[in-house]
Amino acid sequence: MTRKILTALAVSTLAFSLTACGGGGATSATAITTTTTGQQLIDLKNALDNGAITQGEYQRQRAKILNQ
């Protein structure tokens, strides 16, 4: 019985501590990620190879990436 109570107490303490993450009054901003041209081309080729896009879509998107 004591083990169940201690386990429940530990779980609830952990749950409450996780909900407090972020600090008081802190605002969250949208993260800006930068993807290199090479990574964009690799991702695009993977999409083509996996059948997610057509050859025509691949060519159009590749031209856009290279012309940036």
Buried (B, 14 or more C-beta within 10 A) or exposed (E): EEEEEEEEEEEEEEEEEEEEEEEEEEEEEEEEEEEEEEEBBEEBEEBBEEEEBEEEEBEEBBEEBEEE
